[in-house]
Amino acid sequence: MKKHWSVDTRQLEKNPRALAIWKLEQRINWGVGEAKISEHNLRTHWNDIDIDPSKRKALSLALGL
């Protein structure tokens, strides 16, 4: 995953759940990174991620949520 200039990931690495949510948000909202998004992680953290409403709607349709 590419380094996002405004976030110190050392603090996030201390909390695996927060790191997973942050990575999902970065990949969905900004396209950061080349790895595919884990469907399992997306479903697990669905209610916790802060993403663009139009992207949330598209993903919910794709996932059948």
ZAMARGU-4260 file (C-alpha; in steps of 0.2 Angstrom, whole numbers, plus 5000, padded with zeros to 4 digits):
<rodrens>
0) 5000/5000/5000 | 5006/5017/4996 | 5011/5029/5010 | 4998/5042/5013 | 5007/5058/5017
5) 4996/5064/5031 | 4994/5049/5042 | 5007/5042/5054 | 5003/5023/5052 | 5014/5019/5067
10) 5000/5024/5079 | 4987/5015/5069 | 4997/4999/5069 | 4995/4998/5088 | 4976/4995/5085
15) 4973/4982/5071 | 4954/4986/5070 | 4958/5004/5067 | 4971/5000/5054 | 4960/4989/5044
20) 4946/5002/5044 | 4958/5016/5039 | 4965/5005/5025 | 4947/5001/5018 | 4943/5020/5019
25) 4959/5024/5009 | 4956/5011/4996 | 4938/5015/4993 | 4938/5034/4994 | 4955/5038/4987
30) 4960/5023/4977 | 4976/5022/4988 | 4985/5005/4985 | 4985/4992/4971 | 4979/4977/4982
35) 4961/4971/4980 | 4949/4975/4994 | 4945/4960/5005 | 4926/4957/5004 | 4928/4949/5022
40) 4935/4964/5029 | 4923/4975/5020 | 4908/4966/5027 | 4916/4965/5044 | 4919/4984/5045
45) 4904/4989/5034 | 4895/4999/5048 | 4911/5007/5054 | 4919/5014/5038 | 4917/5032/5033
50) 4915/5032/5014 | 4907/5043/5001 | 4888/5039/5000 | 4888/5035/4982 | 4902/5023/4984
55) 4893/5015/4999 | 4877/5013/4989 | 4887/5005/4974 | 4896/4993/4985 | 4881/4988/4995
60) 4873/4984/4978 | 4888/4974/4973 | 4889/4965/4989 | 4870/4962/4991 | 4869/4972/5007
</rodrens>
